[in-house]
Amino acid sequence: MKLSPKEVVCDCGHSQMLDRSKLMCTKCGKYVFYNPRDKRKHKINKAYTVILIAAAMGFVAYIFIEMIVDPLLG
Protein backbone atom coordinates (compact mmCIF):
# COMPACT_ATOMS: atom_id res chain seq x y z
CA MET A 1 0.00 0.00 0.00
CA LYS A 2 1.43 3.36 -1.02
CA LEU A 3 1.72 6.01 1.66
CA SER A 4 2.61 9.65 1.35
CA PRO A 5 6.40 10.00 0.96
CA LYS A 6 8.24 10.60 4.22
CA GLU A 7 11.96 11.01 4.90
CA VAL A 8 13.11 8.53 7.54
CA VAL A 9 16.56 8.23 9.13
CA CYS A 10 17.99 4.77 9.80
CA ASP A 11 19.91 3.90 12.98
CA CYS A 12 23.13 4.01 10.94
CA GLY A 13 22.46 7.65 9.98
CA HIS A 14 21.41 7.09 6.36
CA SER A 15 18.22 8.93 5.36
CA GLN A 16 15.78 7.74 2.71
CA MET A 17 12.34 8.56 1.39
CA LEU A 18 9.72 5.96 2.28
CA ASP A 19 6.35 5.45 0.64
CA ARG A 20 5.75 1.96 2.09
CA SER A 21 5.42 0.64 5.65
CA LYS A 22 8.99 -0.73 5.71
CA LEU A 23 12.06 -0.85 3.50
CA MET A 24 15.59 -2.15 3.90
CA CYS A 25 18.30 0.46 4.36
CA THR A 26 20.64 0.48 1.37
CA LYS A 27 23.65 1.26 3.58
CA CYS A 28 23.38 -1.21 6.51
CA GLY A 29 20.66 -3.68 5.39
CA LYS A 30 18.38 -3.24 8.42
CA TYR A 31 14.69 -2.44 8.11
CA VAL A 32 13.57 1.18 8.23
CA PHE A 33 9.94 1.71 9.25
CA TYR A 34 7.47 4.41 8.27
CA ASN A 35 5.69 4.19 11.63
CA PRO A 36 7.60 3.73 14.94
CA ARG A 37 4.85 1.36 16.16
CA ASP A 38 5.69 -1.02 13.31
CA LYS A 39 9.34 -1.04 14.43
CA ARG A 40 8.31 -2.12 17.93
CA LYS A 41 6.04 -4.86 16.53
CA HIS A 42 8.90 -6.09 14.33
CA LYS A 43 11.21 -6.39 17.38
CA ILE A 44 8.55 -8.29 19.36
CA ASN A 45 7.87 -10.68 16.46
CA LYS A 46 11.60 -11.27 15.97
CA ALA A 47 12.09 -12.04 19.69
CA TYR A 48 9.05 -14.33 19.68
CA THR A 49 10.42 -16.27 16.71
CA VAL A 50 13.85 -16.68 18.32
CA ILE A 51 12.26 -17.90 21.56
CA LEU A 52 10.10 -20.44 19.71
CA ILE A 53 13.07 -21.80 17.75
CA ALA A 54 15.18 -22.06 20.92
CA ALA A 55 12.34 -23.86 22.74
CA ALA A 56 11.90 -26.29 19.84
CA MET A 57 15.64 -27.05 19.75
CA GLY A 58 15.66 -27.53 23.53
CA PHE A 59 12.73 -29.92 23.28
CA VAL A 60 14.46 -31.94 20.55
CA ALA A 61 17.65 -32.09 22.65
CA TYR A 62 15.65 -33.24 25.69
CA ILE A 63 13.92 -35.98 23.68
CA PHE A 64 17.27 -37.07 22.24
CA ILE A 65 18.82 -37.36 25.70
CA GLU A 66 15.83 -39.15 27.23
CA MET A 67 15.13 -41.56 24.36
CA ILE A 68 18.60 -42.36 23.00
CA VAL A 69 21.44 -41.37 25.32
CA ASP A 70 19.91 -42.40 28.65
CA PRO A 71 19.12 -46.03 27.61
CA LEU A 72 22.62 -46.42 26.14
CA LEU A 73 24.32 -45.25 29.32
CA GLY A 74 21.86 -46.76 31.79
Biopython code that builds the backbone (N, CA, C, O; Angstrom):
import numpy as np
from Bio.PDB.StructureBuilder import StructureBuilder

atoms = [
    (1, "MET", "N", (0.838, -1.164, 0.000)),
    (1, "MET", "CA", (0.000, 0.000, 0.000)),
    (1, "MET", "C", (0.893, 1.241, 0.000)),
    (1, "MET", "O", (1.795, 1.363, 0.829)),
    (2, "LYS", "N", (0.645, 2.133, -0.908)),
    (2, "LYS", "CA", (1.431, 3.361, -1.019)),
    (2, "LYS", "C", (0.986, 4.368, 0.026)),
    (2, "LYS", "O", (-0.207, 4.595, 0.229)),
    (3, "LEU", "N", (1.956, 4.958, 0.676)),
    (3, "LEU", "CA", (1.719, 6.007, 1.659)),
    (3, "LEU", "C", (2.308, 7.301, 1.128)),
    (3, "LEU", "O", (3.030, 7.296, 0.132)),
    (4, "SER", "N", (2.006, 8.394, 1.782)),
    (4, "SER", "CA", (2.608, 9.652, 1.350)),
    (4, "SER", "C", (4.104, 9.601, 1.657)),
    (4, "SER", "O", (4.493, 9.122, 2.722)),
    (5, "PRO", "N", (4.942, 10.083, 0.752)),
    (5, "PRO", "CA", (6.396, 10.004, 0.959)),
    (5, "PRO", "C", (6.834, 10.725, 2.231)),
    (5, "PRO", "O", (6.370, 11.822, 2.543)),
    (6, "LYS", "N", (7.748, 10.068, 2.957)),
    (6, "LYS", "CA", (8.242, 10.601, 4.224)),
    (6, "LYS", "C", (9.728, 10.282, 4.309)),
    (6, "LYS", "O", (10.145, 9.171, 3.985)),
    (7, "GLU", "N", (10.531, 11.257, 4.744)),
    (7, "GLU", "CA", (11.962, 11.011, 4.901)),
    (7, "GLU", "C", (12.203, 10.417, 6.284)),
    (7, "GLU", "O", (11.815, 10.992, 7.301)),
    (8, "VAL", "N", (12.853, 9.252, 6.300)),
    (8, "VAL", "CA", (13.113, 8.525, 7.536)),
    (8, "VAL", "C", (14.609, 8.291, 7.652)),
    (8, "VAL", "O", (15.278, 7.987, 6.665)),
    (9, "VAL", "N", (15.139, 8.435, 8.887)),
    (9, "VAL", "CA", (16.561, 8.233, 9.132)),
    (9, "VAL", "C", (16.758, 6.879, 9.803)),
    (9, "VAL", "O", (16.103, 6.565, 10.797)),
    (10, "CYS", "N", (17.665, 6.084, 9.249)),
    (10, "CYS", "CA", (17.989, 4.769, 9.799)),
    (10, "CYS", "C", (18.878, 4.941, 11.035)),
    (10, "CYS", "O", (19.408, 6.025, 11.280)),
    (11, "ASP", "N", (19.036, 3.868, 11.805)),
    (11, "ASP", "CA", (19.906, 3.900, 12.984)),
    (11, "ASP", "C", (21.362, 4.168, 12.606)),
    (11, "ASP", "O", (22.124, 4.702, 13.412)),
    (12, "CYS", "N", (21.751, 3.800, 11.387)),
    (12, "CYS", "CA", (23.127, 4.011, 10.940)),
    (12, "CYS", "C", (23.374, 5.444, 10.472)),
    (12, "CYS", "O", (24.515, 5.818, 10.201)),
    (13, "GLY", "N", (22.308, 6.251, 10.374)),
    (13, "GLY", "CA", (22.456, 7.647, 9.976)),
    (13, "GLY", "C", (22.070, 7.934, 8.539)),
    (13, "GLY", "O", (22.032, 9.098, 8.140)),
    (14, "HIS", "N", (21.787, 6.931, 7.763)),
    (14, "HIS", "CA", (21.411, 7.091, 6.362)),
    (14, "HIS", "C", (19.937, 7.481, 6.276)),
    (14, "HIS", "O", (19.096, 6.848, 6.914)),
    (15, "SER", "N", (19.615, 8.508, 5.499)),
    (15, "SER", "CA", (18.218, 8.928, 5.365)),
    (15, "SER", "C", (17.703, 8.524, 3.991)),
    (15, "SER", "O", (18.431, 8.558, 2.999)),
    (16, "GLN", "N", (16.426, 8.139, 3.955)),
    (16, "GLN", "CA", (15.781, 7.743, 2.709)),
    (16, "GLN", "C", (14.327, 8.172, 2.718)),
    (16, "GLN", "O", (13.744, 8.435, 3.770)),
    (17, "MET", "N", (13.758, 8.237, 1.535)),
    (17, "MET", "CA", (12.342, 8.559, 1.390)),
    (17, "MET", "C", (11.559, 7.258, 1.362)),
    (17, "MET", "O", (11.863, 6.360, 0.577)),
    (18, "LEU", "N", (10.555, 7.155, 2.215)),
    (18, "LEU", "CA", (9.719, 5.963, 2.283)),
    (18, "LEU", "C", (8.316, 6.284, 1.802)),
    (18, "LEU", "O", (7.753, 7.327, 2.134)),
    (19, "ASP", "N", (7.752, 5.361, 1.008)),
    (19, "ASP", "CA", (6.353, 5.453, 0.637)),
    (19, "ASP", "C", (5.642, 4.123, 0.911)),
    (19, "ASP", "O", (4.523, 3.899, 0.449)),
    (20, "ARG", "N", (6.306, 3.248, 1.667)),
    (20, "ARG", "CA", (5.755, 1.959, 2.094)),
    (20, "ARG", "C", (5.891, 1.864, 3.604)),
    (20, "ARG", "O", (6.469, 2.749, 4.235)),
    (21, "SER", "N", (5.354, 0.780, 4.194)),
    (21, "SER", "CA", (5.417, 0.640, 5.649)),
    (21, "SER", "C", (6.825, 0.303, 6.131)),
    (21, "SER", "O", (7.210, 0.719, 7.224)),
    (22, "LYS", "N", (7.608, -0.448, 5.335)),
    (22, "LYS", "CA", (8.994, -0.730, 5.709)),
    (22, "LYS", "C", (9.821, -0.950, 4.453)),
    (22, "LYS", "O", (9.307, -1.325, 3.399)),
    (23, "LEU", "N", (11.121, -0.704, 4.599)),
    (23, "LEU", "CA", (12.056, -0.852, 3.496)),
    (23, "LEU", "C", (13.425, -1.116, 4.086)),
    (23, "LEU", "O", (13.737, -0.625, 5.171)),
    (24, "MET", "N", (14.245, -1.881, 3.392)),
    (24, "MET", "CA", (15.595, -2.149, 3.896)),
    (24, "MET", "C", (16.506, -0.975, 3.576)),
    (24, "MET", "O", (16.460, -0.414, 2.481)),
    (25, "CYS", "N", (17.329, -0.614, 4.544)),
    (25, "CYS", "CA", (18.305, 0.461, 4.360)),
    (25, "CYS", "C", (19.341, -0.005, 3.343)),
    (25, "CYS", "O", (19.828, -1.133, 3.421)),
    (26, "THR", "N", (19.673, 0.856, 2.397)),
    (26, "THR", "CA", (20.642, 0.482, 1.371)),
    (26, "THR", "C", (22.069, 0.504, 1.895)),
    (26, "THR", "O", (22.963, -0.068, 1.273)),
    (27, "LYS", "N", (22.295, 1.154, 3.028)),
    (27, "LYS", "CA", (23.645, 1.261, 3.582)),
    (27, "LYS", "C", (23.974, 0.094, 4.532)),
    (27, "LYS", "O", (25.021, -0.540, 4.398)),
    (28, "CYS", "N", (23.068, -0.187, 5.497)),
    (28, "CYS", "CA", (23.383, -1.209, 6.505)),
    (28, "CYS", "C", (22.562, -2.492, 6.348)),
    (28, "CYS", "O", (22.948, -3.520, 6.904)),
    (29, "GLY", "N", (21.454, -2.474, 5.619)),
    (29, "GLY", "CA", (20.665, -3.679, 5.393)),
    (29, "GLY", "C", (19.595, -3.951, 6.438)),
    (29, "GLY", "O", (18.914, -4.973, 6.356)),
    (30, "LYS", "N", (19.423, -3.062, 7.425)),
    (30, "LYS", "CA", (18.375, -3.235, 8.424)),
    (30, "LYS", "C", (17.090, -2.594, 7.921)),
    (30, "LYS", "O", (17.111, -1.741, 7.035)),
    (31, "TYR", "N", (15.962, -3.022, 8.506)),
    (31, "TYR", "CA", (14.687, -2.442, 8.107)),
    (31, "TYR", "C", (14.524, -1.036, 8.662)),
    (31, "TYR", "O", (14.914, -0.748, 9.793)),
    (32, "VAL", "N", (13.940, -0.169, 7.845)),
    (32, "VAL", "CA", (13.575, 1.184, 8.235)),
    (32, "VAL", "C", (12.055, 1.240, 8.136)),
    (32, "VAL", "O", (11.486, 0.830, 7.125)),
    (33, "PHE", "N", (11.391, 1.744, 9.179)),
    (33, "PHE", "CA", (9.943, 1.714, 9.249)),
    (33, "PHE", "C", (9.350, 3.103, 9.116)),
    (33, "PHE", "O", (9.911, 4.089, 9.594)),
    (34, "TYR", "N", (8.199, 3.159, 8.455)),
    (34, "TYR", "CA", (7.465, 4.409, 8.268)),
    (34, "TYR", "C", (6.870, 4.860, 9.593)),
    (34, "TYR", "O", (6.883, 6.049, 9.911)),
    (35, "ASN", "N", (6.348, 3.914, 10.365)),
    (35, "ASN", "CA", (5.694, 4.195, 11.632)),
    (35, "ASN", "C", (6.519, 3.573, 12.767)),
    (35, "ASN", "O", (6.887, 2.402, 12.666)),
    (36, "PRO", "N", (6.819, 4.305, 13.831)),
    (36, "PRO", "CA", (7.602, 3.727, 14.941)),
    (36, "PRO", "C", (6.908, 2.539, 15.612)),
    (36, "PRO", "O", (7.584, 1.670, 16.162)),
    (37, "ARG", "N", (5.591, 2.484, 15.580)),
    (37, "ARG", "CA", (4.853, 1.365, 16.161)),
    (37, "ARG", "C", (5.168, 0.071, 15.419)),
    (37, "ARG", "O", (5.253, -0.993, 16.033)),
    (38, "ASP", "N", (5.343, 0.158, 14.098)),
    (38, "ASP", "CA", (5.695, -1.024, 13.312)),
    (38, "ASP", "C", (7.087, -1.534, 13.670)),
    (38, "ASP", "O", (7.329, -2.740, 13.633)),
    (39, "LYS", "N", (7.994, -0.641, 14.012)),
    (39, "LYS", "CA", (9.343, -1.041, 14.426)),
    (39, "LYS", "C", (9.287, -1.844, 15.712)),
    (39, "LYS", "O", (9.979, -2.853, 15.846)),
    (40, "ARG", "N", (8.462, -1.402, 16.665)),
    (40, "ARG", "CA", (8.306, -2.116, 17.930)),
    (40, "ARG", "C", (7.673, -3.489, 17.700)),
    (40, "ARG", "O", (8.095, -4.472, 18.309)),
    (41, "LYS", "N", (6.671, -3.565, 16.834)),
    (41, "LYS", "CA", (6.038, -4.856, 16.533)),
    (41, "LYS", "C", (7.018, -5.804, 15.852)),
    (41, "LYS", "O", (6.982, -7.011, 16.093)),
    (42, "HIS", "N", (7.891, -5.270, 15.006)),
    (42, "HIS", "CA", (8.899, -6.088, 14.333)),
    (42, "HIS", "C", (9.869, -6.687, 15.353)),
    (42, "HIS", "O", (10.222, -7.862, 15.247)),
    (43, "LYS", "N", (10.304, -5.898, 16.340)),
    (43, "LYS", "CA", (11.208, -6.391, 17.380)),
    (43, "LYS", "C", (10.546, -7.481, 18.215)),
    (43, "LYS", "O", (11.180, -8.485, 18.541)),
    (44, "ILE", "N", (9.274, -7.289, 18.562)),
    (44, "ILE", "CA", (8.553, -8.287, 19.356)),
    (44, "ILE", "C", (8.394, -9.576, 18.560)),
    (44, "ILE", "O", (8.603, -10.661, 19.103)),
    (45, "ASN", "N", (8.033, -9.481, 17.301)),
    (45, "ASN", "CA", (7.873, -10.676, 16.464)),
    (45, "ASN", "C", (9.194, -11.412, 16.282)),
    (45, "ASN", "O", (9.226, -12.643, 16.280)),
    (46, "LYS", "N", (10.279, -10.667, 16.131)),
    (46, "LYS", "CA", (11.596, -11.274, 15.974)),
    (46, "LYS", "C", (11.998, -12.016, 17.249)),
    (46, "LYS", "O", (12.508, -13.135, 17.181)),
    (47, "ALA", "N", (11.773, -11.400, 18.407)),
    (47, "ALA", "CA", (12.093, -12.044, 19.689)),
    (47, "ALA", "C", (11.228, -13.284, 19.892)),
    (47, "ALA", "O", (11.724, -14.312, 20.352)),
    (48, "TYR", "N", (9.967, -13.201, 19.562)),
    (48, "TYR", "CA", (9.050, -14.332, 19.683)),
    (48, "TYR", "C", (9.519, -15.504, 18.823)),
    (48, "TYR", "O", (9.500, -16.649, 19.272)),
    (49, "THR", "N", (9.934, -15.226, 17.605)),
    (49, "THR", "CA", (10.416, -16.271, 16.709)),
    (49, "THR", "C", (11.678, -16.925, 17.250)),
    (49, "THR", "O", (11.804, -18.149, 17.206)),
    (50, "VAL", "N", (12.610, -16.135, 17.757)),
    (50, "VAL", "CA", (13.849, -16.679, 18.323)),
    (50, "VAL", "C", (13.546, -17.559, 19.533)),
    (50, "VAL", "O", (14.143, -18.624, 19.690)),
    (51, "ILE", "N", (12.626, -17.120, 20.386)),
    (51, "ILE", "CA", (12.258, -17.904, 21.564)),
    (51, "ILE", "C", (11.616, -19.226, 21.156)),
    (51, "ILE", "O", (11.918, -20.266, 21.743)),
    (52, "LEU", "N", (10.741, -19.199, 20.166)),
    (52, "LEU", "CA", (10.101, -20.439, 19.709)),
    (52, "LEU", "C", (11.116, -21.414, 19.120)),
    (52, "LEU", "O", (11.039, -22.614, 19.383)),
    (53, "ILE", "N", (12.055, -20.924, 18.336)),
    (53, "ILE", "CA", (13.073, -21.795, 17.747)),
    (53, "ILE", "C", (13.966, -22.380, 18.842)),
    (53, "ILE", "O", (14.301, -23.564, 18.795)),
    (54, "ALA", "N", (14.353, -21.570, 19.821)),
    (54, "ALA", "CA", (15.182, -22.064, 20.922)),
    (54, "ALA", "C", (14.427, -23.108, 21.746)),
    (54, "ALA", "O", (15.016, -24.106, 22.161)),
    (55, "ALA", "N", (13.139, -22.893, 21.985)),
    (55, "ALA", "CA", (12.337, -23.862, 22.737)),
    (55, "ALA", "C", (12.209, -25.170, 21.965)),
    (55, "ALA", "O", (12.291, -26.248, 22.554)),
    (56, "ALA", "N", (12.010, -25.083, 20.655)),
    (56, "ALA", "CA", (11.899, -26.294, 19.843)),
    (56, "ALA", "C", (13.219, -27.068, 19.842)),
    (56, "ALA", "O", (13.214, -28.294, 19.945)),
    (57, "MET", "N", (14.339, -26.369, 19.728)),
    (57, "MET", "CA", (15.642, -27.047, 19.749)),
    (57, "MET", "C", (15.904, -27.659, 21.126)),
    (57, "MET", "O", (16.466, -28.751, 21.214)),
    (58, "GLY", "N", (15.512, -26.985, 22.187)),
    (58, "GLY", "CA", (15.656, -27.529, 23.533)),
    (58, "GLY", "C", (14.811, -28.776, 23.726)),
    (58, "GLY", "O", (15.250, -29.739, 24.353)),
    (59, "PHE", "N", (13.596, -28.757, 23.187)),
    (59, "PHE", "CA", (12.727, -29.925, 23.284)),
    (59, "PHE", "C", (13.312, -31.108, 22.525)),
    (59, "PHE", "O", (13.285, -32.235, 23.020)),
    (60, "VAL", "N", (13.835, -30.867, 21.340)),
    (60, "VAL", "CA", (14.461, -31.940, 20.555)),
    (60, "VAL", "C", (15.678, -32.491, 21.282)),
    (60, "VAL", "O", (15.887, -33.704, 21.297)),
    (61, "ALA", "N", (16.479, -31.630, 21.882)),
    (61, "ALA", "CA", (17.647, -32.089, 22.646)),
    (61, "ALA", "C", (17.214, -32.919, 23.848)),
    (61, "ALA", "O", (17.831, -33.941, 24.149)),
    (62, "TYR", "N", (16.161, -32.490, 24.538)),
    (62, "TYR", "CA", (15.648, -33.235, 25.693)),
    (62, "TYR", "C", (15.171, -34.626, 25.264)),
    (62, "TYR", "O", (15.496, -35.624, 25.908)),
    (63, "ILE", "N", (14.410, -34.687, 24.188)),
    (63, "ILE", "CA", (13.918, -35.984, 23.683)),
    (63, "ILE", "C", (15.101, -36.866, 23.287)),
    (63, "ILE", "O", (15.098, -38.062, 23.577)),
    (64, "PHE", "N", (16.101, -36.301, 22.637)),
    (64, "PHE", "CA", (17.273, -37.075, 22.240)),
    (64, "PHE", "C", (17.968, -37.664, 23.464)),
    (64, "PHE", "O", (18.343, -38.836, 23.462)),
    (65, "ILE", "N", (18.137, -36.868, 24.491)),
    (65, "ILE", "CA", (18.820, -37.357, 25.701)),
    (65, "ILE", "C", (17.980, -38.416, 26.400)),
    (65, "ILE", "O", (18.512, -39.440, 26.827)),
    (66, "GLU", "N", (16.684, -38.187, 26.521)),
    (66, "GLU", "CA", (15.825, -39.147, 27.233)),
    (66, "GLU", "C", (15.631, -40.443, 26.466)),
    (66, "GLU", "O", (15.612, -41.514, 27.072)),
    (67, "MET", "N", (15.486, -40.372, 25.152)),
    (67, "MET", "CA", (15.132, -41.562, 24.363)),
    (67, "MET", "C", (16.351, -42.335, 23.849)),
    (67, "MET", "O", (16.259, -43.547, 23.651)),
    (68, "ILE", "N", (17.471, -41.679, 23.632)),
    (68, "ILE", "CA", (18.601, -42.356, 22.995)),
    (68, "ILE", "C", (19.800, -42.466, 23.947)),
    (68, "ILE", "O", (20.325, -43.560, 24.150)),
    (69, "VAL", "N", (20.227, -41.368, 24.518)),
    (69, "VAL", "CA", (21.442, -41.374, 25.323)),
    (69, "VAL", "C", (21.244, -42.087, 26.651)),
    (69, "VAL", "O", (22.086, -42.892, 27.050)),
    (70, "ASP", "N", (20.157, -41.807, 27.334)),
    (70, "ASP", "CA", (19.907, -42.400, 28.650)),
    (70, "ASP", "C", (19.828, -43.928, 28.601)),
    (70, "ASP", "O", (20.440, -44.566, 29.458)),
    (71, "PRO", "N", (19.119, -44.559, 27.663)),
    (71, "PRO", "CA", (19.122, -46.029, 27.611)),
    (71, "PRO", "C", (20.493, -46.616, 27.276)),
    (71, "PRO", "O", (20.821, -47.712, 27.730)),
    (72, "LEU", "N", (21.293, -45.901, 26.488)),
    (72, "LEU", "CA", (22.620, -46.422, 26.140)),
    (72, "LEU", "C", (23.564, -46.403, 27.342)),
    (72, "LEU", "O", (24.391, -47.298, 27.514)),
    (73, "LEU", "N", (23.423, -45.370, 28.163)),
    (73, "LEU", "CA", (24.317, -45.248, 29.321)),
    (73, "LEU", "C", (23.768, -45.971, 30.558)),
    (73, "LEU", "O", (24.530, -46.321, 31.460)),
    (74, "GLY", "N", (22.472, -46.191, 30.600)),
    (74, "GLY", "CA", (21.857, -46.765, 31.789)),
    (74, "GLY", "C", (21.716, -48.209, 31.729)),
    (74, "GLY", "O", (21.210, -48.819, 32.671)),
]
sb = StructureBuilder()
sb.init_structure("model")
sb.init_model(0)
sb.init_chain("A")
sb.init_seg("    ")
for serial, (resi, resn, name, xyz) in enumerate(atoms, 1):
    if name == "N":
        sb.init_residue(resn, " ", resi, " ")
    sb.init_atom(name, np.array(xyz, "f"), 0.0, 1.0, " ", f" {name:<3s}", serial, name[0])
structure = sb.get_structure()
